[in-house]
Amino acid sequence: MPEPLSRTSTGNPELDLILDGGLPTGRLYLVEGTPGSGKTTMALRFLLDGVARGERCLYITLSETRDELLAVAAAHGFDLTDIDIFELASADEVLGTGREQTVLHAWEMELGGTIRLIQDEVERTGPRRVVFDSLSEMRLLAQDPLRYRRQVLLLKQFFAPREATVLLIDDLTTDGGRRDSHLHSLCHGVVTLERLTLDFGAARRRLQVQKLRGVDFVAGYHDFTIRHGGLDVYPRLIASTHHTPFAGEPMPSGIAELDALLHGGPLRGTSTLITGPAGAGKTTIALQFVAAACRRGEPCTIYEFDERVGTMMVRARAMGLDLQSHLDSGLLRIRQIDPAEVSPGEFAWGVRREVEERDCRLLVIDSLNGYMAAMPQEQQLILQIHELLSYLNQKGVGTFLINPQHGLVGTMVTGSLDISYVADAVLLIRFFEADGRIRKAISVLKNRGGPHEDAIRELRVDGHGVRVGAPLVHFRGVLTGTPEYVGQVDPLMEDRTRA
C-alpha cells in the first residue's frame, strides 16, 4: 500500500479543507488570477505558515519592489522579517549595461541571466517554500512562447530534487488575459482566483481548484473575501457529507392550537416555509417557535435580512416574547445580514459554523427575498437553498423560511422565487375581510413529516401573543381573500384584554 502524500499547509485551514489536507509537498503549483483577486495575500499567508513551522521561505518578486511588498504585508499586519525576499525589479539593473554588444539578442541575455540569478538565490538560501511573483514578467522577457514554457519546465526540474513547495503567481495580464493550458499541464496543481464586479454592492471573489494531481479535492467555485490577516475562504457546501443521526421528534411552539395544525409541531430535521403577505404575522409565528426552543435550552439562530434587529425586538416584547433574556444567556443569536455585502458561500459557511460550533437546533431565515438579493441568478439560488436545507435537515436542525408574497389582498403572487416544493412543510397566512374588519387566516398546505390539519383557522396576534381560532367552517373562499359568510352564528374571535 503506498504511503500517504506529505502535505504542506497553505496557511488557510478552509483552503486546506478544499485541498483535502493541503498541497502535496515538493511540487510546483500555479496560482492565477487578475490583479486584485488576492494572489499576493494568499502567497504571503503560505510563506508565513512555513515560517511558523520553522521552515526557510523565499519570496522572489519580479514585478513589485520590496517596499511595495512590505506595504501589502503591513496592510494585513504581516511581519516578513523572517522571509527571504529576492527583489528583481528589472533585468537592466541586475545585469548591467553593455549586453547590446553581444551576438545574442538582448531578451535572451535578460531571461537567461534572470533565471541564473534566481537559481543562485535558491541555492544560497535552501528554502522549503518558494513564491515566484510573477510569471507575466518572465513571459515578457522570453517574448517567444516556446522559450517561455521551456524556462518554466527548467524551473520545475530545478526545484524537483530540492523538495521545495513552489507557488508560481500569474496575473494573466499578458496574452489578453487568457489562461495558458500548456502551463497548466506543467504544474502539479492549479488554483484560479477571480474577482467579480457586480452592478451594486461589493466585489465578489471566488476561487477554483482547476487540478491537483493524485489528490481528491472539492471541485467547483468557493467564495472568499480578503480581510485583515489574509483570505477568508468559504468551502462549497456538500450536504451529503454531513449526515448526523438524530431523533425527528416534533418541535412545539407552546401554543396548543398552533401545534395542532402540524400534529404536534414541525419535526426536527425538516424545513417549514411560512408564506403570506407583508404584515400577516409570518415572523411572529417563527419567533414563537424560537422562544419555545430557547425555553427548552436549545440554541437558536435568526438570520435577519430585511427587518432591523431593534425593530424585531420591540415587536417581540409587544407580543409578550422575552427574547432579550435568551440573547443574554447565549441561547439565541441574531445575525443582521446585508445582502449587498455577503456572498451565498459566505452565508452558507456562517450557517455551518452556527450548527457545528454552537450546536444550533433551530434556525430562521427572514426573509428569502433578502437571501435572493445576495444571488441574482435564480437557478443557482434554488440549488444553493436546496443544498443548504439538505445540510440542515441531515444535521437535525429545524429551519423556518419566511417568504413574503406580493400583494396584500386578493390574488397573491409568490414572486420569481418559489421554493414551496423544496420545503417540507408550508404554512400559508392570508388576510380576509369579515364584519367590516381585516382578519387573518392560517392553514397548512403540506407536511412531508406527517399528517396535518386541512382546516383553515383564524389567526390573531395581540399583546398576549399568538392565538389560533376554530376552523372557519362558516366561510367560503377565505384563501381568495374575499370570503363569503354562509353561517348562522358568529364564529370569529373577539378582542381580549390584558389581565
BELGIBEL-V572880 format. One line per field, one symbol per residue. ss: DSSP state (H for helix, E for strand, - for the rest). psi: psi as a letter, one per 40 degrees, with the letter a starting at -180 (. if undefined). burial: b if it has 24 or more other C-alpha atoms within 12 Angstrom, else e. A space follows every 10 residues. Layout:
# BELGIBEL-V572880
ss: ???
psi: ???
burial: ???
This chain:
# BELGIBEL-V572880
ss: ------EE-- --HHHHHH-- --EE---EEE EEE-----HH HHHHHHHHHH HH----EEEE E----HHHHH HHHHHH---- ---EEEE--- HHHHH---HH H----HHHHH HHHHHHHHHH HHHHH---EE EEE-HHHHHH HH--HHHHHH HHHHHHHHHH ----EEEEEE ----HHH--- HHHHHH--EE EEEEEE---- ---EEEEEEE EE-------- EEEEEEE--E EEEE----HH H--------E E----HHHHH -----EE--- EEEEEE---- -HHHHHHHHH HHHHH----E EEEE----HH HHHHHHHH-- --HHHHHHH- -EEEEE---- ---HHHHHHH HHHHHHHH-- -EEEEE-HHH HHH----HHH HHHHHHHHHH HHHH---EEE EEEE-E---- --E------- ----EEEEEE EEEE--EEEE EEEEEEE--- ------EEEE EE--EEEEEE E---EE-HHH ---EE----- ---------
psi: hiiihhihie ehddddddef eahhifihih hiiiheeedd dddddddddd ddefihihhh hddiiddddd dddddefihe dehhhhhgdi ddddeaieee eieiiddddd dddddddddd dddddfidhh hhhidddddd dddhdddddd dddddddddd eefhhhhhhh efeiffeiih ddddddidih hhhihhhidi aiiiiiihhd ihhehhihia ihiiihihea hhhgihhhde efhhiihfii gieehddddd dffeiiiiei hhhhiiihee fddddddddd dddddefhhi hhhhdciidd ddddddddee hgddddddee dhhhhhhhee ehiddddddd dddddddefh ehhhhgiddd dddegdhddd dddddddddd ddddefhhhh hhgiihidia hihdaehhfd ddidihhhhi iihhfeihii iiihdigdea iiieihiihh haeeahihai igeeihfdee egihheieih eiiiiiii.
burial: eeeeeeebbb bbbbbbbbbb bbbbbbbbbb bbbbbbbbbb bbbbbbbbbb beeebbbbbb bbbbebeebb ebbeeeebeb eebbbbbbbe beeeeeeeee eeeeeebbbb bbbbbeebbe ebeebebbbb bbbbbbbbbb bbeeeeebbe bbeebbebbe ebbbbbbbbb bbbeeeeebb eebbebbbbb bbbbbeeeee eeebbbbbbb bbeebebbbe bbbbbbeebb bbbbbbbbbe eeeeeeeeeb bbbbbebbbb bbbbbbbbbb bbbbbbbbbb bbbbbbbbbb bbbbbeebbb bbbbbbbeee ebbebbeebe bbbbebeeee bbbbbbbbbb bbbbbbbbbb bbebbeeebb bbbbbbbbbb bbbbbeeeee bbebbbbbbb bbbbbbbbbb bbbbbeebbe eeebeebbbb ebbbbbbbbb bbbbeeeebb bbbbbbbebe ebbebbbbbb bbeebbbbbb bbbebeebbe bebeeeeeee ebbeeeeee
